[in-house]
Amino acid sequence: MRISLHTKFTLSIGLIIMVLLGLFTVSFMYVSTSSSAHQLLRSATLLEQPRALTSFTLVDHHNKPFTQFDLQGKWHLLAYGFLNCADICPTTLILLNQLQLRLQADNKYQDIHLLFYSIDPERDTVDKLAEYVPFFGPNIIGLKPAESELVNGASKRFEQELGIRVRIEITEGDKDAYKVSHGVAIYLIDPQGRLHAVFKPSVDPFGINHFNHEDLYHDYVLIRKLAY
């Protein structure tokens, strides 16, 4: 049976339309899913494009170098603060340990590594970090800038790229007496060593920042699902 040129042309046009409709449907579904996922997040902000971090050198609480290469191939949650912090820092570390334990119990995305970055490297020595951090969980790694990073200012670049906010007020006439203030956030870093999402705390009626365990768990699991 011979097919006329007109019939062939009609079939070709129909096939092209079907392919375009399929691509449009897939694209629409992806955009809709992505948009609805952002709306479902409770306390986290998912970056549209993960942000690469410039090379850095930190020191962990075992006095070993920790660089951007140590972030490769693993998911990390990084919190920050200082050892003399009386409230949000210790409660955040407790929360991160509880999150890891729950993920292990639920067998959900338990391949998460926990980091605590000190913004007070002058007072928070490696020895003090080694005493402090394991108290909140055996799998938390304490970090501080290496001396060379402090000298050349690279540690400030690391903090700025993540969005870490720090203010140090030195008492006049006494350089050893100073007050440390900081923002509050938990950063999710993906296996490519990029900033992937930022978790922000809730603020209670008294103006106190705190993270909600259920919100953190919900958002972390959702983000990990979207990453595949």
C-alpha positions as CSV (number, residue, x, y, z in Angstrom):
1,M,0.0,0.0,0.0
2,R,1.4,3.4,-1.0
3,I,1.1,6.3,1.3
4,S,0.6,9.7,-0.3
5,L,3.0,12.6,0.3
6,H,0.2,14.5,2.1
7,T,-0.4,11.6,4.4
8,K,3.3,11.3,5.2
9,F,3.4,15.0,5.9
10,T,0.4,14.8,8.2
11,L,1.9,11.9,10.1
12,S,5.2,13.7,10.5
13,I,3.5,16.8,11.9
14,G,1.4,14.7,14.3
15,L,4.5,12.9,15.5
16,I,6.3,16.2,16.1
17,I,3.4,17.6,18.0
18,M,3.2,14.5,20.2
19,V,6.9,14.7,21.1
20,L,6.6,18.4,21.9
21,L,3.6,17.8,24.1
22,G,5.5,15.1,25.9
23,L,8.5,17.4,26.5
24,F,6.2,20.1,27.7
25,T,4.4,17.8,30.1
26,V,7.6,16.5,31.6
27,S,8.9,20.1,31.9
28,F,5.7,21.3,33.5
29,M,5.7,18.4,35.9
30,Y,9.4,19.1,36.9
31,V,8.7,22.8,37.4
32,S,5.5,22.1,39.4
33,T,7.3,19.5,41.5
34,S,10.2,21.8,42.2
35,S,7.9,24.7,43.1
36,S,5.6,22.6,45.3
37,A,8.7,21.2,47.1
38,H,9.9,24.7,48.0
39,Q,6.4,25.4,49.4
40,L,6.5,22.2,51.5
41,L,9.8,23.1,53.2
42,R,9.2,24.4,56.7
43,S,12.5,25.9,57.9
44,A,14.9,25.3,55.0
45,T,15.8,27.3,51.9
46,L,16.9,25.1,49.0
47,L,19.3,26.9,46.7
48,E,18.2,27.0,43.1
49,Q,21.9,26.4,42.1
50,P,24.2,24.9,44.8
51,R,27.1,27.2,45.6
52,A,30.6,26.0,45.2
53,L,33.0,26.9,48.1
54,T,36.5,28.3,47.5
55,S,39.4,26.2,48.7
56,F,40.0,26.4,52.5
57,T,42.0,24.8,55.2
58,L,40.5,24.3,58.7
59,V,41.7,22.2,61.7
60,D,39.5,19.6,63.3
61,H,39.3,18.7,67.0
62,H,41.9,15.9,66.4
63,N,44.3,18.6,65.2
64,K,44.2,17.3,61.7
65,P,43.7,19.4,58.5
66,F,40.2,19.6,57.1
67,T,39.9,21.0,53.6
68,Q,37.3,21.2,50.8
69,F,38.4,17.7,49.7
70,D,37.0,16.3,53.0
71,L,33.6,17.4,51.9
72,Q,33.7,15.3,48.7
73,G,31.5,12.3,48.4
74,K,29.5,12.9,51.6
75,W,26.5,15.0,52.8
76,H,27.3,17.3,55.7
77,L,25.3,19.5,58.1
78,L,27.4,22.3,59.5
79,A,26.4,24.5,62.5
80,Y,28.5,27.3,63.9
81,G,29.1,29.1,67.2
82,F,31.6,29.2,70.0
83,L,32.3,27.2,73.2
84,N,31.3,29.9,75.7
85,C,27.9,30.1,74.1
86,A,25.3,29.4,76.7
87,D,22.1,28.5,74.8
88,I,21.7,28.2,71.0
89,C,25.0,26.5,70.3
90,P,24.7,23.5,72.7
91,T,21.0,23.0,72.0
92,T,21.8,23.0,68.2
93,L,24.5,20.4,68.7
94,I,22.1,18.2,70.8
95,L,19.5,18.6,68.0
96,L,21.9,17.5,65.3
97,N,22.9,14.4,67.3
98,Q,19.2,13.6,67.8
99,L,18.6,14.0,64.1
100,Q,21.3,11.6,63.2
101,L,20.1,9.0,65.7
102,R,16.5,9.3,64.3
103,L,17.7,9.0,60.7
104,Q,19.6,5.8,61.7
105,A,16.6,4.4,63.5
106,D,14.3,5.2,60.5
107,N,16.9,4.0,58.0
108,K,16.5,7.2,56.1
109,Y,19.4,9.1,54.5
110,Q,21.6,8.3,57.5
111,D,24.8,9.0,55.5
112,I,25.1,12.5,57.1
113,H,28.2,13.9,58.7
114,L,28.0,16.6,61.4
115,L,30.3,19.6,61.7
116,F,30.6,22.4,64.3
117,Y,32.6,25.4,63.2
118,S,34.1,27.8,65.8
119,I,33.8,31.5,65.2
120,D,36.0,32.2,68.2
121,P,39.4,30.6,67.2
122,E,41.4,32.7,69.6
123,R,39.8,31.1,72.7
124,D,38.5,27.9,71.2
125,T,41.7,25.9,71.0
126,V,41.9,22.5,69.5
127,D,42.2,20.9,73.0
128,K,39.1,22.7,74.2
129,L,37.2,21.6,71.0
130,A,38.3,18.1,71.7
131,E,36.7,18.2,75.2
132,Y,33.6,20.0,74.1
133,V,32.3,18.5,70.9
134,P,32.2,14.8,71.8
135,F,30.0,15.6,74.7
136,F,27.2,16.2,72.3
137,G,27.7,13.2,70.1
138,P,30.6,10.9,69.1
139,N,30.1,11.6,65.4
140,I,30.4,15.4,65.5
141,I,33.6,17.0,64.2
142,G,34.7,20.3,65.7
143,L,36.4,22.7,63.3
144,K,38.3,26.0,63.5
145,P,40.4,28.1,61.1
146,A,44.0,27.1,60.6
147,E,46.5,29.7,61.8
148,S,47.5,30.5,58.2
149,E,43.8,31.1,57.3
150,L,43.5,33.6,60.1
151,V,46.6,35.5,58.9
152,N,45.7,35.7,55.2
153,G,41.9,36.2,55.8
154,A,40.8,33.0,54.0
155,S,38.7,32.0,57.0
156,K,36.6,35.1,56.5
157,R,36.0,34.2,52.9
158,F,34.8,30.7,54.0
159,E,32.4,32.3,56.5
160,Q,31.1,34.8,53.9
161,E,30.5,32.1,51.3
162,L,28.4,30.1,53.7
163,G,26.6,33.2,55.1
164,I,28.0,32.9,58.6
165,R,27.4,36.2,60.5
166,V,29.8,37.1,63.4
167,R,30.4,40.2,65.4
168,I,33.1,40.6,68.0
169,E,33.0,43.5,70.4
170,I,36.3,44.1,72.2
171,T,36.3,45.8,75.7
172,E,38.3,49.0,75.6
173,G,41.6,48.5,77.4
174,D,41.4,44.7,77.6
175,K,41.9,42.8,74.3
176,D,41.2,39.5,76.0
177,A,37.7,40.5,77.2
178,Y,35.3,40.6,74.3
179,K,31.8,39.7,73.4
180,V,30.9,37.4,70.6
181,S,27.5,37.7,68.7
182,H,26.5,35.6,65.8
183,G,23.7,34.6,63.5
184,V,22.0,31.2,63.7
185,A,21.8,28.7,60.8
186,I,22.6,25.2,59.8
187,Y,24.1,24.6,56.4
188,L,23.6,21.5,54.2
189,I,26.6,20.8,52.0
190,D,26.3,18.2,49.2
191,P,28.7,15.5,48.1
192,Q,30.3,17.9,45.6
193,G,31.3,20.2,48.5
194,R,28.7,22.8,47.6
195,L,26.3,24.7,49.8
196,H,22.9,23.0,49.0
197,A,20.4,24.4,51.5
198,V,20.2,26.6,54.6
199,F,18.1,25.8,57.7
200,K,16.9,28.7,59.7
201,P,15.5,28.6,63.2
202,S,12.1,29.6,64.5
203,V,11.7,32.6,66.8
204,D,9.5,32.2,69.9
205,P,7.4,35.0,71.4
206,F,10.3,36.1,73.6
207,G,12.6,36.6,70.6
208,I,14.7,33.5,71.2
209,N,16.0,31.5,68.3
210,H,15.6,27.7,68.3
211,F,15.4,24.9,65.8
212,N,12.4,22.6,65.7
213,H,13.4,18.9,65.5
214,E,10.4,17.9,63.5
215,D,10.9,20.7,61.0
216,L,14.6,19.9,60.6
217,Y,13.9,16.2,60.1
218,H,11.1,16.8,57.6
219,D,13.0,19.3,55.5
220,Y,16.2,17.3,55.5
221,V,14.5,14.1,54.3
222,L,12.5,16.0,51.6
223,I,15.7,17.7,50.3
224,R,17.5,14.4,50.1
225,K,14.6,12.9,48.1
226,L,14.7,15.8,45.7
227,A,18.5,15.3,45.2
228,Y,17.9,12.1,43.3
